[in-house]
Amino acid sequence: MNSRERILALLEGRVPDRAVFAPNIWQWFDYNKMHGRLPGEIAGCETQVEVLKHLGVDIFSRNLLSETRRYWIGGHVETVFDGLEVEENEEGDLRRVTYRTPAGEISEVFRFDREGCTLIQQEHLFKDFDSEYRAWKSWLEGRRYVFDRSSFEALEAVVGEDGLVMVGETFCPLKQLHVAARADNAIYLLFDHEKEMVELMEIHERQTLELIRGIVAAGARVVCSMDNLDSFFYPPDVFDKYCAGFYGRAAEICHAGGASFFVHACGRQKDILSRVVDCGIDGLEGIAFPPLGDVELDQARKAGERFIVEGGLSAVQLEGEVSQAQADRYVAGLFEKMRPFDRFIFSMSCNTSILTSWDTLRRFRDAWLKFA
């Protein structure tokens, strides 16, 4: 099998000829390229796809086109606002975005941290319910997503038989509140103004489901909701009330169009894992296992007969000096627990630490080839 066939076999419930290894090197690549630290053999690579092809691994990443300076997800979708004026001002690594709505003005500030190559929300969009709520609603009502089918098809052509494009352009309604107001403030808003917050989330859901329909219609085989799914931020009762319905509807749209529906996972999922499976979600992307998370990968796979788990490498394995013997022992032990490889994607838990050496990435690649 080539890489594309291998991934499709797994998504269709068949056993691939060997384990899929699809490392996510998005932030790692941008960090090393920005600071002039790409090792000699890949110094001429302009994109992470080129690096992944050089490594000879399977390409299956949620953010192959995401701009680290601009946002944490995206690359295939343009956000358009009708009836609003949008103004962006940049000064160095600070970017202020101001939205002038018919109901008032709201703004947010992003700061790009060069040292860590990460984007930080310095000022959230939603600040004060009493004075801004009408503007929040107007902002959402004026927003629509436009999927760039040509961008998706161009990336699919570049990836070719070396993998499959995972489209990670969306997030659930509760995550929208987290992004706009900050996670802790979102909880307070739900306690104090639930009716209004649910109304906002319903607007976001309609827009997002329409976007997913367009993504699937364009031929995408995998849609990933970028929600950092963690039971600390999505406890069981909150998940049931504000997330389950959206996930179920999104999964139905994907399945009807022949696509799989994944959700990005960060942190702990043990308390909500059965709920995730019941919603029809096909897999969790980037599961954090102990000591960073609370569920082992082989335990997570047992949550559903067709449930796919993706992960296996975290900062614990990737940072510091890693010999080939250490990489071999770790991969051999993990693969022994995860056979057969029909519902397992060997990848990063969230992302590749920027402190990971190129030699370490190559050694885990070699261990994969040896034991897969």
Secondary structure, 3 states (H helix, E strand, C coil): CCHHHHHHHHHCCCCCCCCEECCCCHHHHHHHHHCCCCCHHHCCCCCHHHHHHHHCCCECCCCCCCCCCCCCCCCCEEEEECCCEEEEEEECCEEEEEEEECCEEEEEEEEEECCCCEEEEEECCCCCHHHHHHHHHHHHHCEEEEECHHHHHHHHHHHHHHECCCEEEECCHHHHHHHHHCHHHHHHHHHHCHHHHHHHHHHHHHHHHHHHHHHHHCCCCEEEEEEEECCCCCCHHHHHHHCHHHHHHHHHHHHHCCCEEEEEECCCCHHHHHHHHHCCCCEEEEECCCCCCCCCHHHHHCCCCCCEEEEEECHHHHECCCCHHHHHHHHHHHHHHHCCHHHEEEEECCCCCCCECHHHHHHHHHHHHHHC
